[in-house]
Amino acid sequence: MHQYYDPLIKDTLFTEKLENGLTVAVLRKPGYKEATGRIATHYGSVDSRFIDPQTGEEVHVPDGIAHFLEHKLFEEEEGNVSDFFSELGAESNAYTTYTHTVYYFNTTENFDQCFELLLKFVQNPQFTDESVAKEQGIIDQEIRMYMDDPGWRSNANLLEALYVNHPVKIDIAGTVESIKQITKESLYLCHRTFYHPANMVVFVVGDVDPAQVVAMTRASFARHNYPEQTEIRRILPEEPGEVHERRRMEKLVVSQPIFRMGFKEQRVGLHGQDLLRQDLLTAMVLDAVCGRSSELYTSLYESGLIDHRFGFEYSPEESYGYSYFAGPTRDPAELEVRLLAGLQDAAEKGIAEADFERARKKAIGRTVSMMNDPDTVSYVFVDGFFKEEGLFDYIPVANSLTLEAANERLRTHFDPQRTAISIIYPK
Amino acid sequence: MTAGFTRFNLAEGVNLYVHPTNKFKTNVVYIYFHTPLAAETVTRNALLPMVLSRGSEAYPTTAELSRHLDELYGASFGADVTRRGEVQSLVFRMEVASEQHLPGEEQLLQKGLETLAGIITRPAREGNGFKADYFRQETANLKQTIESLVNDKRRWAMVRCTEEMCKGEPFALYRLGQVADLEQITSESLMEHHAAVISNAPVDMFVIGDVEPEAIRDLVQRTIQLPASGPNGRIMPQTQVKREPGRATQHVEDRLDVNQGVLVIGLRSGITVRDPEYFPMLVANGVLGGFPHSKLFQEVREKNSLAYFAYSSIETVKGVGFMFAGIEFEDMEQCKEIMLEQLKAVQQGDIGDEEFETTKRTMINDILGAADNPGAMADLAVDRVFSGRDLTIEERVEAYQAVTKEQAAAAAGKLTLDTIYFLNRKEGGE
C-alpha cells in the first residue's frame, strides 16, 4: 500500500491499486466520529455513446440513463438498499454528474457492515420492467422539480447555448421523453460496461484502518467474475470552438431577471497536473478580476447591478470547460455590457501583482479549510481522481502559478467571441 | 464544561463558550445576538447584518474589508439572521485557517476576531448613520432578496403555509422581514437600532478550534467591547406556544405558473425543547417523515411514485410541524390522504420494531457526527441555550435510546392538523 503524509495539511492518504484495476484510497482522520465510504464510477450523463467492450459495437443509449441507473441500483429484491443502511444507523445517498456517478454512506457505527453493503449493492444490479416503470414516475417528478428551479434552468440554458454538439448541453437527468426510452436491457448493458472495477474508485475518509478497507474491497470484488477490460471508448461528437447561440431566454416565476454569462473553453483535452494548473489559474484570475476585493465587483455592486448572490466559477473537464458569471440583476443588458467591458479593461491593464498574490493566499487558505469536511474532500477527491489530479497537489500547484501565466490566461480565456448569455426573465 | 465547551459568563447575558480541539484545520467563531421576532423590528434586524458587513471603522470600504479578509488566507466571514421559535438572532461568523498549516503565519485567529469585533461594534459611519450609499444599496438588496423567495418554490410554499397558519402570531413573520417596512427605515434609525441590539440582546459567542479556553476568554475580553446593557438587562426573548389550532382546519391555495405542485401540511404540537415529550416528538417525526426510510418517503414516493421528495419536519421552540411533498397537480388529494394516514399510523402506534430502531439509530448517528463539524457543533450549542438543558452529546444519545414506541406515539398524538397549503398551477395551464 502506498502511503503519503502531507506535511502542510498534516493528513495521510493511503492508496492501493488492486489487480482488477480498482483504486482504493483512504484519508485517515484521527478523532473523527463519523466515517464516509464512497464508490464512484467514471460514468456520467455525457457517456451516452460508446463502444461496447464485449461486442466491439457502437451503442447509443437514451439520455439520462446514468442518473436513472444510479436510482435503480438502490433497489434489490430484498428491499431498498437505503433502508439497509438506515438499519445499520447510516445515511446513504448517491449523485450523478456529467462525468461520474458516486454512491456513499456516512456513519458513526457499523462501518465494516456499511462498507461491505456499499460494495455489494453497487456490484449487484437487479432491474425488472415493473421497477423501471415505477422509477420513471419518480424521476419525472425530479425533472419537474428542476423545471421550476431558476438557478438550475439558468445553467442548463447556458450550456445549451455554449455547446453545439457536446452532450453536456443535455440535462443530467435527461428529459421526460428520453427516460421513457430506458429499458432494463439498456440498464444492464451500461452497468456491465461502466461498473467494471478498472473504471471505478473507492474512497474512505475517517478514523479507520486503511489495510482493513483494502482487504474488504479486495474480498468483495473477488466474489464477482470480471473479464479483463481495456479502457472504454466513449464517443463524443466533434465540438467546434464557436458557441451554439449567443443568447438563450426563458420565462419563469422569479422576482427579477437571472443573468448568466459563460465563456467557452478553447484549451480542451488536458488532464492531470495540466488540467489542475488551468483550473486553479483560471479560478485565481476570476477571483483577482471579479472577486469581492476587485474594482469590477465593487463598481457592479455599487451600481446595483449585482448583489451578494452574484457568483462565478470555472468548470474544467477533459472534453469541455467553461467559466460563468451569474446572479439576479435589475438590468441584464447593462450587466452584460459592463462585465464584458470590465474584463476587457482588466485584460489590457493586467492583474496587479498584489491582487494576484492575495488571490493565491485565499486559494491556499480555502484549500486548508476544505480539508475539514469529509464530504467536500470526498467530492474533490473523486472529481480529481478521474481527471488524474492528486488531492494534495492543490497547494503546490497554486504556489507554482505565475502572474505572467495569469495575465496570459486572462487575455485568452475571456474571448468576447466565445461567450453566451442565458437569462431567466420573470413571467 | 458545557458538553465539550468551557463556558465563561463575561457579563450578565453575555456568554462565551470555547471548545478546544485539534481535529479541525480552522478556528471558527460564531457570535449570536438574540432578539425578539416582532413585526416592528424583524426587517431592521435582517437589514443590520447586511449593512454592517459592508465596512468598519478600520476597513471603511467593502473592498478594503474584503482585501483584508483575503490577506488572512481567505478568512471566511458571514453575517445573517436566523430564527428559532419567535427569536430572531443576528449571527456573525468568522473562520480562519489554523496557522499550523501555514508556515510563517501568526495570530490569524486574533486578527480575525479583531476584524469581526470591528464589524459588529464599530461600523463605518457617516453623520449619525451608516454610510448613506451602503445603507441605500443594502436596503435595495434586502428588498430583492425578500422578493426572490418566490424563486424557490419549496421554501416559498413552507413560508406561505407558516404565514397562514400562524397569522397574528410573531411566528408568521418571514426571517428576512417585509418589503413594506423598508420605507420606514433610515440610516440614522438603523444606527439607533444597532445601538439597541448590541446593548440589549443576550449574546452567545462560540469559539471552536485549536485554542486554549482561558487565552480565548482574555482575547475576547480585550477585543470585543460591548456596551453596558440597558436598564432591563439582556433578556432572552420568549416564544408563545399554542397547543391547539383553536379553529377548524384551514385550506389555503396559491396559484403560480409552475411545473410541479407543492403540498405543505401544517401541524401544531405545542411540544417544545423544554417539555418531557421533546425527545419522543423528535423520534415521532423521524418515523413519520424525517428520513428516506420514514413512512412519508416510503408511501408517497417508493410505493405510489407520486413524488421525488416527501418529508416532515418538526420545530421545537414554537411547537409546530410540517409534512411536505412536490407532486403532480392532480395527485394533490391522493397525496394528502396518504400523508394524513401516515400521521394517523404514527399516532396509533402503528410502528414496526425495525423502523423504530432504525429511526433512533439514524438520529443518534446524526448527533454523533455533529462532533466532526464546527458549524453543527455551534448549532447544537445554541439549541442547548434555548433548551435550558445542559445535555452532552452522550446524554442526548441516551435520551434517544430511552424513547419507547408508546412515548413516540403519544407525542405524535399531540400533532393536530392546522393548515393544508397547496401551491397549484395557474388556471388555464396545460
Contacts between the chains, C-beta under 8 A, distances in Angstrom:
chain1	res1	chain2	res2	distance
A	8	B	101	5.7
A	8	B	103	7.7
A	9	B	25	7.3
A	9	B	101	6.3
A	10	B	25	7.9
A	10	B	100	7.0
A	10	B	101	6.7
A	29	B	23	7.9
A	29	B	372	7.9
A	30	B	23	8.0
A	31	B	21	7.8
A	31	B	22	7.9
A	31	B	23	4.7
A	32	B	23	6.8
A	32	B	372	4.9
A	33	B	368	4.9
A	33	B	369	6.2
A	33	B	371	5.1
A	33	B	372	5.7
A	34	B	365	7.6
A	34	B	368	6.8
A	34	B	369	3.9
A	34	B	372	5.1
A	80	B	292	8.0
A	80	B	302	6.5
A	82	B	292	4.9
A	82	B	293	6.7
A	83	B	292	7.7
A	83	B	293	4.8
A	83	B	358	7.5
A	86	B	291	6.4
A	86	B	292	7.2
A	86	B	293	4.0
A	86	B	358	4.5
A	86	B	359	8.0
A	86	B	361	7.4
A	86	B	362	5.6
A	87	B	293	7.9
A	87	B	354	6.6
A	87	B	357	7.6
A	87	B	358	5.0
A	87	B	361	7.5
A	88	B	361	7.5
A	89	B	358	7.8
A	89	B	361	3.6
A	89	B	362	6.2
A	89	B	364	6.7
A	89	B	365	4.7
A	90	B	362	7.8
A	90	B	365	6.5
A	91	B	291	7.6
A	91	B	362	6.5
A	91	B	365	6.8
A	91	B	366	7.8
A	106	B	365	7.6
A	106	B	369	6.6
A	107	B	365	6.0
A	108	B	364	7.6
A	108	B	365	4.9
A	108	B	368	3.9
A	108	B	369	5.6
A	109	B	361	7.7
A	109	B	365	6.9
A	109	B	368	7.9
A	134	B	305	5.3
A	135	B	305	7.9
A	137	B	305	3.2
A	137	B	306	7.5
A	138	B	301	6.0
A	138	B	305	5.4
A	138	B	307	7.5
A	138	B	308	5.7
A	139	B	308	7.5
A	141	B	260	6.7
A	141	B	306	7.4
A	141	B	307	5.4
A	141	B	308	4.1
A	141	B	326	6.2
A	141	B	327	6.9
A	141	B	328	7.2
A	142	B	308	4.0
A	144	B	259	4.6
A	144	B	260	4.2
A	144	B	326	7.6
A	144	B	328	7.9
A	145	B	260	5.5
A	145	B	308	5.6
A	145	B	309	7.3
A	145	B	326	5.2
A	147	B	259	4.1
A	147	B	260	7.2
A	148	B	153	5.0
A	148	B	258	5.0
A	148	B	259	5.1
A	148	B	260	5.6
A	149	B	152	7.8
A	149	B	153	7.9
A	150	B	151	5.1
A	151	B	151	7.7
A	253	B	150	6.0
A	253	B	151	7.8
A	253	B	153	7.8
A	253	B	256	4.9
A	253	B	257	5.4
A	253	B	258	6.2
A	254	B	148	7.2
A	254	B	150	6.9
A	254	B	151	4.9
A	255	B	144	6.8
A	255	B	147	3.9
A	255	B	148	4.6
A	255	B	149	7.8
A	255	B	150	5.6
A	255	B	151	6.4
A	256	B	144	6.2
A	256	B	147	7.2
A	256	B	148	7.1
A	258	B	151	7.8
A	291	B	66	7.5
A	291	B	70	7.6
A	292	B	62	7.2
A	292	B	63	7.5
A	292	B	66	4.1
A	293	B	63	5.7
A	293	B	66	4.3
A	293	B	67	4.4
A	293	B	70	5.5
A	294	B	63	7.6
A	295	B	63	7.5
A	297	B	63	7.9
A	298	B	61	7.9
A	298	B	62	6.7
A	298	B	63	4.9
A	301	B	62	7.4
A	301	B	137	7.2
A	302	B	133	6.7
A	302	B	137	6.5
A	304	B	137	6.4
A	304	B	140	5.9
A	307	B	141	4.3
A	307	B	144	6.3
A	307	B	145	7.3
A	308	B	50	7.7
A	308	B	141	6.7
A	309	B	145	7.6
A	309	B	148	8.0
A	328	B	144	6.5
A	328	B	148	6.3
A	330	B	144	7.9
A	358	B	67	6.4
A	358	B	70	4.6
A	358	B	71	6.1
A	359	B	70	7.3
A	361	B	70	6.4
A	361	B	71	6.5
A	361	B	73	5.2
A	361	B	74	6.7
A	362	B	70	4.6
A	362	B	73	6.8
A	362	B	74	3.4
A	363	B	74	7.2
A	364	B	73	6.3
A	364	B	74	7.6
A	364	B	102	7.4
A	365	B	72	7.4
A	365	B	73	2.8
A	365	B	74	3.7
A	365	B	75	7.3
A	365	B	96	7.7
A	365	B	97	4.5
A	365	B	102	7.2
A	366	B	74	4.6
A	366	B	76	7.7
A	368	B	25	5.1
A	368	B	26	7.3
A	368	B	73	7.4
A	368	B	97	4.3
A	368	B	98	7.6
A	368	B	101	4.6
A	368	B	102	7.0
A	369	B	25	6.4
A	369	B	26	4.9
A	369	B	74	7.5
A	369	B	76	7.0
A	369	B	95	6.5
A	369	B	97	5.7
A	371	B	25	5.3
A	372	B	24	5.2
A	372	B	25	5.2
A	372	B	26	5.9
A	372	B	373	7.8
A	372	B	374	7.4
A	373	B	373	6.9
A	374	B	372	7.1
A	427	B	257	5.2
